[in-house]
Amino acid sequence: MVSKSNRTSKYGVGRKRGQCGGLYIHIPFCVKKCIYCDFYSIVNLSRIPRFLDALEREIGMRRSLQLTFDSVYIGGGTPSVLDAGDIGRLVETAWKQFDILPDSEITLEANPGTLCAEDLKAYRQCGINRLNIGVQSFHRENLGFLGRIHSGRQALEAIQWARQAGFDNIGLDLIYGLPGQTRANWLADLQRAVDLAPEHLSCYMLTRESGTPLDREIKAGHLKLPADSTMRALFDITIDFLKRHGFFHYEISNFARLTEDGHSPWISRHNKKYWTLAPYLGLGPSAHSFIDFQRWWNHRSVQKYVQQIETGRLPTAQKEKLTKEQLIMEAIYLGFRTAAGINTTTFEDRFGMNFFSAFKEPVAGFEKDGFLAITETRCALTRKGMAYLDSISAAFTSQDFNG
């Protein structure tokens, strides 16, 4: 008899025999909101104690989900606004309540403006083994525009302190495509980043998210993002530069440092779960979960989240059971985000349909135009294709196919 935790779902996604999940914990607090960010957070730090009590209770309420985890990601918001003792308390609670493998990747997102040497030592001692530091830029004018609370010098100090604390897996976030940003300005940020020898780099194109201060400034005519051609040029510059400096471009915005023998052990284990339709559990306000081809998400409000838990109810806002067609669309879009692309053998095993037969027309058209790279078992976007990810994915997912 197959146990519930090892069963294979109807469409081959969700929980599978031997497949581990990812645990995400959302900390919805920031010292200051950045103009571009649409992730849920608030700046009222006085709510932290009550929130932490509720979060611990949610961990206990979700423990009945029989899933083994090999990654934990504490994100936000700005998790590093919490006291180091509170981070340690969360990690300890998660270890006690969930089945987390001993060699798991345990990541903490951090803002350089909220870090000190003592806290970084405490994070390492409590089990955090990977840091993701939101640098965004080393230039004062860029940081000011983005609304960041740290300086370039603070970013450098935070990375130095992290190394001294024993962290040997550090990722840095950078943003490009700011209004008026030059090629030289962006290359200087990239050079400064690689000089620090991080294990991982995430390079995000500045995007206009609805309802953000950036969006309002653009609508009012006060700001204008660079032209698409400029964005594509910066995208190409990023890939070329990081490739020359020993980084593997494994996902549209993500790069992992290569070892001397050409391997890359620093690909984000946790984020990879989202791109491969692996199961994950999200805790905290606005956090999403995906298990056994079902998705649910928590209330996007600290107040409502806490109130629900304090009355003994799960803080779930909505849930949905994904259809086979929805899962296929997600597998295509997420697969195209990665350098590996879509494994067509796995696709057929999951969905019972031949990828190349079902999507014959878009495959032929996009391959002819140089947007797709095809092998017997792979369909991946070329670099040219990655610049048009959304429109290419839309062409596939709008295709009529016989599921």
MIKOL-279175 format. One record per residue (C-alpha): x, y, z; residue number from 1; residue in three letters. Coordinates in pm, whole numbers. Example, Ala and Ser with C-alpha at 12.3 -4.5 7.8 and 13.67 -1.06 7.14 Angstrom:
// MIKOL-279175
@X=1230&Y=-450&Z=780&num=1&residuo=ALA
@X=1367&Y=-106&Z=714&num=2&residuo=SER
***
This chain:
// MIKOL-279175
@X=0&Y=0&Z=0&num=1&residuo=MET
@X=134&Y=344&Z=-100&num=2&residuo=VAL
@X=130&Y=601&Z=179&num=3&residuo=SER
@X=-46&Y=933&Z=124&num=4&residuo=LYS
@X=284&Y=1121&Z=128&num=5&residuo=SER
@X=427&Y=911&Z=-157&num=6&residuo=ASN
@X=132&Y=880&Z=-389&num=7&residuo=ARG
@X=145&Y=1001&Z=-749&num=8&residuo=THR
@X=-127&Y=1246&Z=-852&num=9&residuo=SER
@X=-357&Y=1190&Z=-1147&num=10&residuo=LYS
@X=-152&Y=1409&Z=-1381&num=11&residuo=TYR
@X=190&Y=1322&Z=-1244&num=12&residuo=GLY
@X=237&Y=1657&Z=-1070&num=13&residuo=VAL
@X=203&Y=1755&Z=-708&num=14&residuo=GLY
@X=334&Y=1483&Z=-477&num=15&residuo=ARG
@X=526&Y=1198&Z=-633&num=16&residuo=LYS
@X=716&Y=907&Z=-487&num=17&residuo=ARG
@X=1043&Y=1039&Z=-344&num=18&residuo=GLY
@X=966&Y=1400&Z=-434&num=19&residuo=GLN
@X=1037&Y=1661&Z=-167&num=20&residuo=CYS
@X=848&Y=1986&Z=-127&num=21&residuo=GLY
@X=946&Y=2341&Z=-45&num=22&residuo=GLY
@X=835&Y=2535&Z=263&num=23&residuo=LEU
@X=785&Y=2909&Z=220&num=24&residuo=TYR
@X=736&Y=3143&Z=519&num=25&residuo=ILE
@X=623&Y=3498&Z=442&num=26&residuo=HIS
@X=729&Y=3777&Z=678&num=27&residuo=ILE
@X=505&Y=4073&Z=581&num=28&residuo=PRO
@X=701&Y=4362&Z=733&num=29&residuo=PHE
@X=926&Y=4630&Z=585&num=30&residuo=CYS
@X=1092&Y=4940&Z=725&num=31&residuo=VAL
@X=986&Y=5118&Z=404&num=32&residuo=LYS
@X=799&Y=5012&Z=93&num=33&residuo=LYS
@X=995&Y=5021&Z=-234&num=34&residuo=CYS
@X=828&Y=5193&Z=-528&num=35&residuo=ILE
@X=829&Y=4886&Z=-755&num=36&residuo=TYR
@X=729&Y=4609&Z=-514&num=37&residuo=CYS
@X=384&Y=4448&Z=-517&num=38&residuo=ASP
@X=462&Y=4171&Z=-267&num=39&residuo=PHE
@X=242&Y=4205&Z=39&num=40&residuo=TYR
@X=398&Y=4388&Z=333&num=41&residuo=SER
@X=323&Y=4660&Z=588&num=42&residuo=ILE
@X=546&Y=4907&Z=773&num=43&residuo=VAL
@X=370&Y=4886&Z=1112&num=44&residuo=ASN
@X=633&Y=4684&Z=1300&num=45&residuo=LEU
@X=432&Y=4696&Z=1623&num=46&residuo=SER
@X=225&Y=4407&Z=1487&num=47&residuo=ARG
@X=522&Y=4170&Z=1476&num=48&residuo=ILE
@X=476&Y=3997&Z=1817&num=49&residuo=PRO
@X=111&Y=3908&Z=1758&num=50&residuo=ARG
@X=189&Y=3802&Z=1402&num=51&residuo=PHE
@X=468&Y=3568&Z=1516&num=52&residuo=LEU
@X=236&Y=3399&Z=1764&num=53&residuo=ASP
@X=-18&Y=3346&Z=1485&num=54&residuo=ALA
@X=248&Y=3216&Z=1247&num=55&residuo=LEU
@X=361&Y=2957&Z=1500&num=56&residuo=GLU
@X=1&Y=2848&Z=1538&num=57&residuo=ARG
@X=-40&Y=2817&Z=1161&num=58&residuo=GLU
@X=270&Y=2596&Z=1149&num=59&residuo=ILE
@X=99&Y=2368&Z=1401&num=60&residuo=GLY
@X=-228&Y=2375&Z=1206&num=61&residuo=MET
@X=-58&Y=2277&Z=879&num=62&residuo=ARG
@X=158&Y=1999&Z=1020&num=63&residuo=ARG
@X=-98&Y=1734&Z=921&num=64&residuo=SER
@X=5&Y=1777&Z=555&num=65&residuo=LEU
@X=222&Y=1472&Z=503&num=66&residuo=GLN
@X=504&Y=1619&Z=300&num=67&residuo=LEU
@X=881&Y=1599&Z=335&num=68&residuo=THR
@X=1070&Y=1924&Z=273&num=69&residuo=PHE
@X=1424&Y=1974&Z=149&num=70&residuo=ASP
@X=1406&Y=2353&Z=122&num=71&residuo=SER
@X=1281&Y=2630&Z=349&num=72&residuo=VAL
@X=1261&Y=2989&Z=223&num=73&residuo=TYR
@X=1190&Y=3276&Z=461&num=74&residuo=ILE
@X=1086&Y=3568&Z=240&num=75&residuo=GLY
@X=887&Y=3885&Z=247&num=76&residuo=GLY
@X=866&Y=4170&Z=300&num=77&residuo=GLY
@X=1192&Y=4199&Z=484&num=78&residuo=THR
@X=1248&Y=3899&Z=713&num=79&residuo=PRO
@X=1564&Y=4058&Z=851&num=80&residuo=SER
@X=1355&Y=4324&Z=1029&num=81&residuo=VAL
@X=1283&Y=4051&Z=1284&num=82&residuo=LEU
@X=1517&Y=4001&Z=1578&num=83&residuo=ASP
@X=1764&Y=3720&Z=1520&num=84&residuo=ALA
@X=1605&Y=3537&Z=1813&num=85&residuo=GLY
@X=1267&Y=3544&Z=1638&num=86&residuo=ASP
@X=1420&Y=3399&Z=1321&num=87&residuo=ILE
@X=1576&Y=3124&Z=1530&num=88&residuo=GLY
@X=1241&Y=3058&Z=1697&num=89&residuo=ARG
@X=1070&Y=3018&Z=1358&num=90&residuo=LEU
@X=1336&Y=2783&Z=1226&num=91&residuo=VAL
@X=1321&Y=2571&Z=1541&num=92&residuo=GLU
@X=941&Y=2554&Z=1530&num=93&residuo=THR
@X=945&Y=2449&Z=1164&num=94&residuo=ALA
@X=1201&Y=2175&Z=1236&num=95&residuo=TRP
@X=989&Y=2042&Z=1522&num=96&residuo=LYS
@X=655&Y=2045&Z=1340&num=97&residuo=GLN
@X=751&Y=1943&Z=984&num=98&residuo=PHE
@X=953&Y=1664&Z=826&num=99&residuo=ASP
@X=1253&Y=1866&Z=705&num=100&residuo=ILE
@X=1556&Y=1677&Z=575&num=101&residuo=LEU
@X=1889&Y=1737&Z=755&num=102&residuo=PRO
@X=2064&Y=1862&Z=439&num=103&residuo=ASP
@X=1788&Y=2106&Z=346&num=104&residuo=SER
@X=1855&Y=2443&Z=189&num=105&residuo=GLU
@X=1738&Y=2705&Z=444&num=106&residuo=ILE
@X=1725&Y=3054&Z=290&num=107&residuo=THR
@X=1668&Y=3391&Z=452&num=108&residuo=LEU
@X=1595&Y=3704&Z=250&num=109&residuo=GLU
@X=1771&Y=4008&Z=394&num=110&residuo=ALA
@X=1801&Y=4382&Z=335&num=111&residuo=ASN
@X=2150&Y=4527&Z=388&num=112&residuo=PRO
@X=1998&Y=4817&Z=580&num=113&residuo=GLY
@X=1868&Y=4582&Z=850&num=114&residuo=THR
@X=2176&Y=4362&Z=895&num=115&residuo=LEU
@X=2457&Y=4363&Z=1149&num=116&residuo=CYS
@X=2746&Y=4126&Z=1211&num=117&residuo=ALA
@X=2597&Y=3984&Z=1532&num=118&residuo=GLU
@X=2261&Y=3900&Z=1371&num=119&residuo=ASP
@X=2430&Y=3727&Z=1079&num=120&residuo=LEU
@X=2625&Y=3506&Z=1320&num=121&residuo=LYS
@X=2301&Y=3424&Z=1499&num=122&residuo=ALA
@X=2125&Y=3338&Z=1170&num=123&residuo=TYR
@X=2403&Y=3097&Z=1080&num=124&residuo=ARG
@X=2398&Y=2937&Z=1424&num=125&residuo=GLN
@X=2022&Y=2876&Z=1415&num=126&residuo=CYS
@X=2044&Y=2683&Z=1088&num=127&residuo=GLY
@X=2014&Y=2939&Z=807&num=128&residuo=ILE
@X=2261&Y=2818&Z=542&num=129&residuo=ASN
@X=2175&Y=3043&Z=247&num=130&residuo=ARG
@X=2134&Y=3421&Z=234&num=131&residuo=LEU
@X=1954&Y=3613&Z=-38&num=132&residuo=ASN
@X=2053&Y=3978&Z=-3&num=133&residuo=ILE
@X=1845&Y=4246&Z=-176&num=134&residuo=GLY
@X=2123&Y=4474&Z=-298&num=135&residuo=VAL
@X=1941&Y=4594&Z=-616&num=136&residuo=GLN
@X=2223&Y=4841&Z=-697&num=137&residuo=SER
@X=2548&Y=4980&Z=-560&num=138&residuo=PHE
@X=2476&Y=5329&Z=-701&num=139&residuo=HIS
@X=2336&Y=5594&Z=-468&num=140&residuo=ARG
@X=2108&Y=5745&Z=-731&num=141&residuo=GLU
@X=1960&Y=5407&Z=-824&num=142&residuo=ASN
@X=1898&Y=5312&Z=-462&num=143&residuo=LEU
@X=1734&Y=5647&Z=-400&num=144&residuo=GLY
@X=1504&Y=5608&Z=-699&num=145&residuo=PHE
@X=1402&Y=5256&Z=-595&num=146&residuo=LEU
@X=1331&Y=5366&Z=-238&num=147&residuo=GLY
@X=1587&Y=5136&Z=-77&num=148&residuo=ARG
@X=1689&Y=5205&Z=282&num=149&residuo=ILE
@X=2053&Y=5101&Z=244&num=150&residuo=HIS
@X=2362&Y=5245&Z=79&num=151&residuo=SER
@X=2613&Y=5074&Z=-147&num=152&residuo=GLY
@X=2861&Y=5072&Z=140&num=153&residuo=ARG
@X=2610&Y=4897&Z=368&num=154&residuo=GLN
@X=2561&Y=4631&Z=101&num=155&residuo=ALA
@X=2935&Y=4567&Z=85&num=156&residuo=LEU
@X=2958&Y=4549&Z=465&num=157&residuo=GLU
@X=2665&Y=4307&Z=488&num=158&residuo=ALA
@X=2825&Y=4068&Z=241&num=159&residuo=ILE
@X=3159&Y=4088&Z=425&num=160&residuo=GLN
@X=2990&Y=4021&Z=760&num=161&residuo=TRP
@X=2799&Y=3728&Z=609&num=162&residuo=ALA
@X=3124&Y=3565&Z=496&num=163&residuo=ARG
@X=3276&Y=3620&Z=838&num=164&residuo=GLN
@X=2969&Y=3457&Z=994&num=165&residuo=ALA
@X=3035&Y=3144&Z=790&num=166&residuo=GLY
@X=2790&Y=3176&Z=500&num=167&residuo=PHE
@X=2921&Y=3000&Z=192&num=168&residuo=ASP
@X=2602&Y=3027&Z=-14&num=169&residuo=ASN
@X=2510&Y=3391&Z=-78&num=170&residuo=ILE
@X=2278&Y=3522&Z=-346&num=171&residuo=GLY
@X=2247&Y=3887&Z=-447&num=172&residuo=LEU
@X=1946&Y=4054&Z=-613&num=173&residuo=ASP
@X=2003&Y=4330&Z=-869&num=174&residuo=LEU
@X=1757&Y=4538&Z=-1073&num=175&residuo=ILE
@X=1814&Y=4691&Z=-1416&num=176&residuo=TYR
@X=1611&Y=4890&Z=-1667&num=177&residuo=GLY
@X=1566&Y=5199&Z=-1450&num=178&residuo=LEU
@X=1459&Y=5521&Z=-1623&num=179&residuo=PRO
@X=1768&Y=5679&Z=-1777&num=180&residuo=GLY
@X=1998&Y=5394&Z=-1678&num=181&residuo=GLN
@X=2296&Y=5361&Z=-1909&num=182&residuo=THR
@X=2481&Y=5052&Z=-2024&num=183&residuo=ARG
@X=2786&Y=5167&Z=-1828&num=184&residuo=ALA
@X=2583&Y=5218&Z=-1511&num=185&residuo=ASN
@X=2444&Y=4864&Z=-1526&num=186&residuo=TRP
@X=2778&Y=4708&Z=-1614&num=187&residuo=LEU
@X=2934&Y=4880&Z=-1313&num=188&residuo=ALA
@X=2674&Y=4716&Z=-1086&num=189&residuo=ASP
@X=2740&Y=4377&Z=-1244&num=190&residuo=LEU
@X=3116&Y=4419&Z=-1207&num=191&residuo=GLN
@X=3087&Y=4517&Z=-842&num=192&residuo=ARG
@X=2863&Y=4217&Z=-780&num=193&residuo=ALA
@X=3091&Y=3957&Z=-941&num=194&residuo=VAL
@X=3393&Y=4108&Z=-764&num=195&residuo=ASP
@X=3224&Y=3999&Z=-440&num=196&residuo=LEU
@X=3214&Y=3637&Z=-567&num=197&residuo=ALA
@X=2854&Y=3549&Z=-471&num=198&residuo=PRO
@X=2734&Y=3198&Z=-539&num=199&residuo=GLU
@X=2414&Y=3324&Z=-701&num=200&residuo=HIS
@X=2285&Y=3634&Z=-878&num=201&residuo=LEU
@X=1925&Y=3729&Z=-959&num=202&residuo=SER
@X=1904&Y=4008&Z=-1216&num=203&residuo=CYS
@X=1550&Y=4139&Z=-1248&num=204&residuo=TYR
@X=1420&Y=4375&Z=-1512&num=205&residuo=MET
@X=1230&Y=4664&Z=-1354&num=206&residuo=LEU
@X=864&Y=4603&Z=-1430&num=207&residuo=THR
@X=552&Y=4807&Z=-1379&num=208&residuo=ARG
@X=324&Y=4626&Z=-1135&num=209&residuo=GLU
@X=-31&Y=4753&Z=-1108&num=210&residuo=SER
@X=-105&Y=4965&Z=-801&num=211&residuo=GLY
@X=257&Y=5031&Z=-703&num=212&residuo=THR
@X=397&Y=5385&Z=-662&num=213&residuo=PRO
@X=602&Y=5322&Z=-977&num=214&residuo=LEU
@X=284&Y=5244&Z=-1168&num=215&residuo=ASP
@X=118&Y=5562&Z=-1045&num=216&residuo=ARG
@X=419&Y=5775&Z=-1141&num=217&residuo=GLU
@X=419&Y=5629&Z=-1491&num=218&residuo=ILE
@X=43&Y=5683&Z=-1530&num=219&residuo=LYS
@X=84&Y=6044&Z=-1419&num=220&residuo=ALA
@X=350&Y=6096&Z=-1684&num=221&residuo=GLY
@X=628&Y=6165&Z=-1433&num=222&residuo=HIS
@X=832&Y=5860&Z=-1529&num=223&residuo=LEU
@X=895&Y=5652&Z=-1837&num=224&residuo=LYS
@X=1057&Y=5311&Z=-1846&num=225&residuo=LEU
@X=1322&Y=5242&Z=-2110&num=226&residuo=PRO
@X=1206&Y=5123&Z=-2452&num=227&residuo=ALA
@X=1169&Y=4749&Z=-2511&num=228&residuo=ASP
@X=1476&Y=4755&Z=-2736&num=229&residuo=SER
@X=1682&Y=4905&Z=-2453&num=230&residuo=THR
@X=1553&Y=4644&Z=-2208&num=231&residuo=MET
@X=1644&Y=4363&Z=-2449&num=232&residuo=ARG
@X=1991&Y=4509&Z=-2496&num=233&residuo=ALA
@X=2047&Y=4519&Z=-2118&num=234&residuo=LEU
@X=1917&Y=4162&Z=-2095&num=235&residuo=PHE
@X=2175&Y=4048&Z=-2352&num=236&residuo=ASP
@X=2450&Y=4245&Z=-2180&num=237&residuo=ILE
@X=2366&Y=4073&Z=-1851&num=238&residuo=THR
@X=2385&Y=3722&Z=-1997&num=239&residuo=ILE
@X=2708&Y=3786&Z=-2186&num=240&residuo=ASP
@X=2881&Y=3953&Z=-1893&num=241&residuo=PHE
@X=2789&Y=3690&Z=-1636&num=242&residuo=LEU
@X=2873&Y=3405&Z=-1872&num=243&residuo=LYS
@X=3223&Y=3551&Z=-1917&num=244&residuo=ARG
@X=3258&Y=3567&Z=-1539&num=245&residuo=HIS
@X=3169&Y=3203&Z=-1477&num=246&residuo=GLY
@X=2795&Y=3210&Z=-1411&num=247&residuo=PHE
@X=2540&Y=2965&Z=-1551&num=248&residuo=PHE
@X=2218&Y=3126&Z=-1679&num=249&residuo=HIS
@X=1970&Y=2862&Z=-1562&num=250&residuo=TYR
@X=1646&Y=3065&Z=-1548&num=251&residuo=GLU
@X=1540&Y=3383&Z=-1722&num=252&residuo=ILE
@X=1647&Y=3606&Z=-1428&num=253&residuo=SER
@X=1878&Y=3374&Z=-1236&num=254&residuo=ASN
@X=2247&Y=3286&Z=-1256&num=255&residuo=PHE
@X=2449&Y=3041&Z=-1049&num=256&residuo=ALA
@X=2828&Y=3041&Z=-1022&num=257&residuo=ARG
@X=3003&Y=2749&Z=-1188&num=258&residuo=LEU
@X=3273&Y=2543&Z=-1022&num=259&residuo=THR
@X=3604&Y=2477&Z=-1197&num=260&residuo=GLU
@X=3473&Y=2145&Z=-1329&num=261&residuo=ASP
@X=3168&Y=2315&Z=-1483&num=262&residuo=GLY
@X=2906&Y=2218&Z=-1226&num=263&residuo=HIS
@X=2671&Y=2454&Z=-1046&num=264&residuo=SER
@X=2571&Y=2339&Z=-697&num=265&residuo=PRO
@X=2425&Y=2680&Z=-615&num=266&residuo=TRP
@X=2110&Y=2674&Z=-825&num=267&residuo=ILE
@X=1828&Y=2774&Z=-589&num=268&residuo=SER
@X=1675&Y=2445&Z=-481&num=269&residuo=ARG
@X=1366&Y=2618&Z=-348&num=270&residuo=HIS
@X=1287&Y=2838&Z=-647&num=271&residuo=ASN
@X=1336&Y=2545&Z=-881&num=272&residuo=LYS
@X=1029&Y=2385&Z=-724&num=273&residuo=LYS
@X=806&Y=2663&Z=-857&num=274&residuo=TYR
@X=936&Y=2616&Z=-1213&num=275&residuo=TRP
@X=897&Y=2238&Z=-1213&num=276&residuo=THR
@X=549&Y=2211&Z=-1056&num=277&residuo=LEU
@X=691&Y=2049&Z=-743&num=278&residuo=ALA
@X=477&Y=2074&Z=-426&num=279&residuo=PRO
@X=521&Y=2365&Z=-188&num=280&residuo=TYR
@X=355&Y=2492&Z=126&num=281&residuo=LEU
@X=323&Y=2863&Z=200&num=282&residuo=GLY
@X=275&Y=3009&Z=548&num=283&residuo=LEU
@X=195&Y=3367&Z=644&num=284&residuo=GLY
@X=-26&Y=3637&Z=488&num=285&residuo=PRO
@X=-62&Y=3614&Z=107&num=286&residuo=SER
@X=147&Y=3294&Z=89&num=287&residuo=ALA
@X=50&Y=3041&Z=-179&num=288&residuo=HIS
@X=58&Y=2661&Z=-163&num=289&residuo=SER
@X=48&Y=2394&Z=-433&num=290&residuo=PHE
@X=2&Y=2028&Z=-341&num=291&residuo=ILE
@X=-168&Y=1745&Z=-532&num=292&residuo=ASP
@X=-266&Y=1980&Z=-819&num=293&residuo=PHE
@X=-455&Y=2201&Z=-574&num=294&residuo=GLN
@X=-358&Y=2563&Z=-503&num=295&residuo=ARG
@X=-464&Y=2780&Z=-212&num=296&residuo=TRP
@X=-353&Y=3110&Z=-70&num=297&residuo=TRP
@X=-378&Y=3293&Z=260&num=298&residuo=ASN
@X=-545&Y=3625&Z=329&num=299&residuo=HIS
@X=-344&Y=3924&Z=206&num=300&residuo=ARG
@X=-384&Y=4108&Z=536&num=301&residuo=SER
@X=-193&Y=4073&Z=861&num=302&residuo=VAL
@X=-502&Y=4169&Z=1056&num=303&residuo=GLN
@X=-731&Y=3915&Z=891&num=304&residuo=LYS
@X=-461&Y=3647&Z=896&num=305&residuo=TYR
@X=-410&Y=3689&Z=1271&num=306&residuo=VAL
@X=-783&Y=3709&Z=1347&num=307&residuo=GLN
@X=-857&Y=3387&Z=1158&num=308&residuo=GLN
@X=-587&Y=3195&Z=1340&num=309&residuo=ILE
@X=-680&Y=3333&Z=1681&num=310&residuo=GLU
@X=-1032&Y=3199&Z=1630&num=311&residuo=THR
@X=-891&Y=2855&Z=1547&num=312&residuo=GLY
@X=-948&Y=2874&Z=1171&num=313&residuo=ARG
@X=-698&Y=2830&Z=891&num=314&residuo=LEU
@X=-621&Y=3165&Z=722&num=315&residuo=PRO
@X=-704&Y=3038&Z=373&num=316&residuo=THR
@X=-857&Y=3307&Z=152&num=317&residuo=ALA
@X=-931&Y=3092&Z=-155&num=318&residuo=GLN
@X=-846&Y=2761&Z=-310&num=319&residuo=LYS
@X=-872&Y=2603&Z=-652&num=320&residuo=GLU
@X=-826&Y=2263&Z=-805&num=321&residuo=LYS
@X=-630&Y=2299&Z=-1127&num=322&residuo=LEU
@X=-763&Y=2126&Z=-1436&num=323&residuo=THR
@X=-542&Y=1928&Z=-1668&num=324&residuo=LYS
@X=-551&Y=2218&Z=-1914&num=325&residuo=GLU
@X=-441&Y=2467&Z=-1647&num=326&residuo=GLN
@X=-156&Y=2242&Z=-1541&num=327&residuo=LEU
@X=-41&Y=2208&Z=-1902&num=328&residuo=ILE
@X=-40&Y=2587&Z=-1943&num=329&residuo=MET
@X=161&Y=2631&Z=-1625&num=330&residuo=GLU
@X=407&Y=2358&Z=-1725&num=331&residuo=ALA
@X=469&Y=2537&Z=-2055&num=332&residuo=ILE
@X=508&Y=2888&Z=-1914&num=333&residuo=TYR
@X=726&Y=2780&Z=-1621&num=334&residuo=LEU
@X=929&Y=2540&Z=-1832&num=335&residuo=GLY
@X=1008&Y=2812&Z=-2084&num=336&residuo=PHE
@X=1147&Y=3028&Z=-1803&num=337&residuo=ARG
@X=1434&Y=2784&Z=-1757&num=338&residuo=THR
@X=1741&Y=2722&Z=-1971&num=339&residuo=ALA
@X=1659&Y=2351&Z=-1972&num=340&residuo=ALA
@X=1317&Y=2425&Z=-2116&num=341&residuo=GLY
@X=1042&Y=2165&Z=-2135&num=342&residuo=ILE
@X=1140&Y=1801&Z=-2103&num=343&residuo=ASN
@X=900&Y=1652&Z=-2357&num=344&residuo=THR
@X=937&Y=1300&Z=-2220&num=345&residuo=THR
@X=835&Y=1416&Z=-1873&num=346&residuo=THR
@X=553&Y=1619&Z=-2032&num=347&residuo=PHE
@X=414&Y=1309&Z=-2202&num=348&residuo=GLU
@X=446&Y=1102&Z=-1885&num=349&residuo=ASP
@X=256&Y=1367&Z=-1690&num=350&residuo=ARG
@X=-19&Y=1453&Z=-1930&num=351&residuo=PHE
@X=-49&Y=1156&Z=-2164&num=352&residuo=GLY
@X=11&Y=1362&Z=-2477&num=353&residuo=MET
@X=302&Y=1410&Z=-2713&num=354&residuo=ASN
@X=426&Y=1768&Z=-2682&num=355&residuo=PHE
@X=547&Y=1804&Z=-3041&num=356&residuo=PHE
@X=225&Y=1662&Z=-3184&num=357&residuo=SER
@X=-4&Y=1872&Z=-2963&num=358&residuo=ALA
@X=183&Y=2196&Z=-3037&num=359&residuo=PHE
@X=306&Y=2125&Z=-3388&num=360&residuo=LYS
@X=223&Y=2467&Z=-3536&num=361&residuo=GLU
@X=372&Y=2699&Z=-3272&num=362&residuo=PRO
@X=680&Y=2476&Z=-3239&num=363&residuo=VAL
@X=744&Y=2488&Z=-3613&num=364&residuo=ALA
@X=685&Y=2861&Z=-3641&num=365&residuo=GLY
@X=895&Y=2969&Z=-3345&num=366&residuo=PHE
@X=1178&Y=2729&Z=-3430&num=367&residuo=GLU
@X=1193&Y=2865&Z=-3784&num=368&residuo=LYS
@X=1216&Y=3221&Z=-3650&num=369&residuo=ASP
@X=1496&Y=3131&Z=-3409&num=370&residuo=GLY
@X=1295&Y=3157&Z=-3087&num=371&residuo=PHE
@X=1306&Y=2787&Z=-2995&num=372&residuo=LEU
@X=1583&Y=2529&Z=-2965&num=373&residuo=ALA
@X=1457&Y=2175&Z=-3026&num=374&residuo=ILE
@X=1609&Y=1836&Z=-2950&num=375&residuo=THR
@X=1448&Y=1494&Z=-2942&num=376&residuo=GLU
@X=1344&Y=1538&Z=-2577&num=377&residuo=THR
@X=1364&Y=1915&Z=-2517&num=378&residuo=ARG
@X=1190&Y=2232&Z=-2626&num=379&residuo=CYS
@X=1356&Y=2545&Z=-2488&num=380&residuo=ALA
@X=1359&Y=2914&Z=-2563&num=381&residuo=LEU
@X=1672&Y=3052&Z=-2723&num=382&residuo=THR
@X=1815&Y=3373&Z=-2580&num=383&residuo=ARG
@X=1623&Y=3558&Z=-2852&num=384&residuo=LYS
@X=1309&Y=3373&Z=-2746&num=385&residuo=GLY
@X=1356&Y=3452&Z=-2377&num=386&residuo=MET
@X=1308&Y=3820&Z=-2453&num=387&residuo=ALA
@X=957&Y=3730&Z=-2572&num=388&residuo=TYR
@X=867&Y=3477&Z=-2304&num=389&residuo=LEU
@X=515&Y=3605&Z=-2238&num=390&residuo=ASP
@X=401&Y=3630&Z=-2600&num=391&residuo=SER
@X=553&Y=3292&Z=-2697&num=392&residuo=ILE
@X=396&Y=3120&Z=-2397&num=393&residuo=SER
@X=62&Y=3281&Z=-2481&num=394&residuo=ALA
@X=80&Y=3138&Z=-2834&num=395&residuo=ALA
@X=122&Y=2789&Z=-2689&num=396&residuo=PHE
@X=-137&Y=2819&Z=-2415&num=397&residuo=THR
@X=-401&Y=2962&Z=-2649&num=398&residuo=SER
@X=-353&Y=2666&Z=-2883&num=399&residuo=GLN
@X=-637&Y=2416&Z=-2905&num=400&residuo=ASP
@X=-504&Y=2080&Z=-2801&num=401&residuo=PHE
@X=-663&Y=1747&Z=-2736&num=402&residuo=ASN
@X=-606&Y=1687&Z=-2365&num=403&residuo=GLY
***
